[in-house]
Amino acid sequence: MTTIAVYASGVLIAALAGWGAPPFAGVPAKPVAGVSDAPSAPAPTLQLGWPIWIGIVCDDFEGQRRFYRDVLGLRETGHGAGWAWFDLDGKLLELFAKSSRPQYARRGVTVGFVVEEIRAARATLIERHVTPVGGIEHGSGQAWAYFKDGEGNLFEIVQHH
């Protein structure tokens, strides 16, 4: 598994500063509909490491591209119609333009977790009633799949080939 420290040119990305401490620390837990505290049958193991990828869906793609490149000073390593890649100390920050695809339909930040075997990890998440967003996609020597957490936030699992 890979660990990521998110910084560039000595600037901590403020939007991600909350990663250092859980936002729920000290807040009493609220019951979640359909979720029980009772022990359940053993589930297949799912091992996620610290996020290795961060994706940001943008309302103003070109404005955000200029911001990350020109204001924060990140090195752009690739771009195309509606996407741009930036290097963060050897890790990937990716910008996307909002689009009709479900994973890019609303503005937000997504993290990607490395998994050993994407099909098994996806099946385990679905077994655990995690909502998938589309199927497994492939490209650039990797496979990935999107999901929504309990509040509808998007996250991704990725397997490097």
C-alpha positions as CSV (number, residue, x, y, z in Angstrom):
1,M,0.0,0.0,0.0
2,T,1.1,3.6,-0.7
3,T,1.0,6.5,1.7
4,I,0.4,10.1,0.4
5,A,1.4,13.4,1.9
6,V,-0.5,16.1,0.0
7,Y,1.6,19.2,-0.5
8,A,3.2,21.1,-3.4
9,S,5.8,23.8,-3.3
10,G,5.5,23.9,0.4
11,V,1.8,24.7,0.3
12,L,-0.7,22.4,2.1
13,I,-3.8,22.1,0.1
14,A,-6.3,23.6,2.6
15,A,-9.3,21.7,1.2
16,L,-7.7,18.5,2.3
17,A,-6.3,19.6,5.6
18,G,-9.0,17.7,7.4
19,W,-7.4,14.4,6.5
20,G,-5.0,14.9,9.5
21,A,-7.8,14.4,12.1
22,P,-11.2,12.7,11.7
23,P,-13.9,15.3,11.3
24,F,-16.1,13.3,13.6
25,A,-13.6,13.4,16.6
26,G,-15.5,14.2,19.8
27,V,-18.9,14.2,18.0
28,P,-21.4,11.6,19.3
29,A,-22.3,8.9,16.7
30,K,-25.7,9.1,15.2
31,P,-27.5,5.9,14.2
32,V,-27.5,5.2,10.5
33,A,-30.7,3.8,9.0
34,G,-30.3,0.2,8.1
35,V,-27.0,-0.2,9.9
36,S,-26.7,-2.2,13.1
37,D,-24.0,-2.3,15.7
38,A,-24.6,-6.0,16.2
39,P,-21.8,-8.2,15.0
40,S,-22.4,-9.6,11.5
41,A,-21.2,-12.7,9.7
42,P,-17.5,-12.5,8.8
43,A,-17.1,-10.7,5.5
44,P,-14.3,-11.0,3.0
45,T,-11.3,-9.0,3.9
46,L,-10.9,-5.6,2.2
47,Q,-7.6,-3.8,2.7
48,L,-7.4,-0.1,1.7
49,G,-4.3,2.0,2.1
50,W,-4.0,5.8,2.4
51,P,-5.4,7.5,-0.7
52,I,-3.0,7.5,-3.7
53,W,-5.1,9.6,-6.0
54,I,-7.2,12.7,-5.6
55,G,-9.7,13.8,-8.3
56,I,-11.6,17.1,-8.3
57,V,-14.7,17.7,-10.5
58,C,-14.9,21.3,-11.4
59,D,-17.6,23.7,-12.4
60,D,-15.0,26.0,-14.1
61,F,-12.5,23.5,-15.4
62,E,-10.1,26.0,-17.1
63,G,-10.2,28.3,-14.1
64,Q,-9.4,25.5,-11.7
65,R,-6.6,24.3,-14.0
66,R,-5.0,27.7,-14.0
67,F,-5.4,27.9,-10.2
68,Y,-3.6,24.6,-9.5
69,R,-0.9,25.3,-12.1
70,D,-0.4,29.0,-11.8
71,V,-1.4,29.9,-8.3
72,L,-0.4,26.8,-6.3
73,G,2.5,26.1,-8.7
74,L,1.8,22.4,-9.3
75,R,3.5,20.8,-12.3
76,E,1.0,19.8,-15.0
77,T,1.9,16.5,-16.5
78,G,-0.9,16.0,-19.0
79,H,-4.2,17.4,-20.1
80,G,-7.0,16.8,-22.6
81,A,-10.6,17.7,-23.2
82,G,-12.0,18.1,-19.7
83,W,-9.1,16.6,-17.7
84,A,-5.7,17.7,-16.4
85,W,-3.1,15.8,-14.4
86,F,-0.8,17.4,-11.8
87,D,2.2,15.9,-10.0
88,L,2.1,16.0,-6.2
89,D,5.4,14.5,-5.0
90,G,5.0,11.6,-7.4
91,K,1.3,11.2,-6.7
92,L,-1.6,12.2,-9.0
93,L,-4.0,15.1,-8.6
94,E,-6.5,15.0,-11.4
95,L,-9.0,17.7,-12.4
96,F,-12.2,16.8,-14.4
97,A,-14.8,19.1,-16.0
98,K,-18.3,18.4,-14.8
99,S,-20.1,16.1,-17.3
100,S,-23.1,13.9,-17.7
101,R,-21.2,10.8,-16.5
102,P,-22.5,9.9,-13.0
103,Q,-19.0,10.1,-11.4
104,Y,-18.5,13.6,-12.9
105,A,-22.0,15.0,-12.6
106,R,-21.4,17.2,-9.6
107,R,-18.6,19.3,-8.2
108,G,-16.6,17.6,-5.5
109,V,-13.4,15.9,-4.3
110,T,-12.8,12.1,-4.7
111,V,-10.0,10.0,-3.3
112,G,-8.7,6.7,-4.8
113,F,-7.6,3.8,-2.8
114,V,-5.2,1.1,-4.1
115,V,-6.5,-2.5,-3.9
116,E,-4.7,-5.7,-4.7
117,E,-7.5,-7.2,-6.9
118,I,-10.2,-4.9,-8.2
119,R,-12.9,-7.5,-9.0
120,A,-12.7,-9.1,-5.5
121,A,-12.6,-5.6,-3.8
122,R,-15.6,-4.4,-5.9
123,A,-17.6,-7.6,-5.1
124,T,-16.8,-7.2,-1.4
125,L,-18.0,-3.6,-1.4
126,I,-21.2,-4.5,-3.2
127,E,-21.7,-7.4,-0.8
128,R,-21.5,-4.8,2.0
129,H,-24.2,-2.8,0.4
130,V,-21.9,0.0,-0.9
131,T,-23.4,1.7,-3.9
132,P,-21.4,1.3,-7.1
133,V,-21.3,4.1,-9.7
134,G,-20.8,2.3,-13.0
135,G,-18.6,-0.7,-13.6
136,I,-14.9,-1.4,-13.7
137,E,-13.0,0.9,-16.1
138,H,-9.5,0.3,-17.6
139,G,-6.7,2.4,-19.0
140,S,-3.1,3.5,-18.6
141,G,-2.1,0.2,-17.0
142,Q,-4.7,0.2,-14.3
143,A,-8.4,-0.6,-13.5
144,W,-10.7,1.5,-11.4
145,A,-14.3,1.6,-10.1
146,Y,-16.3,4.3,-8.3
147,F,-18.6,4.0,-5.3
148,K,-20.6,6.3,-3.0
149,D,-20.2,6.3,0.7
150,G,-23.1,6.4,3.2
151,E,-23.6,10.2,2.5
152,G,-23.2,10.0,-1.2
153,N,-19.6,11.1,-1.4
154,L,-17.7,9.5,-4.3
155,F,-14.6,7.4,-3.8
156,E,-12.6,5.1,-6.1
157,I,-10.7,1.9,-5.8
158,V,-7.8,1.3,-8.2
159,Q,-5.6,-1.7,-9.2
160,H,-2.3,-1.1,-10.9
161,H,-1.4,-3.8,-13.5
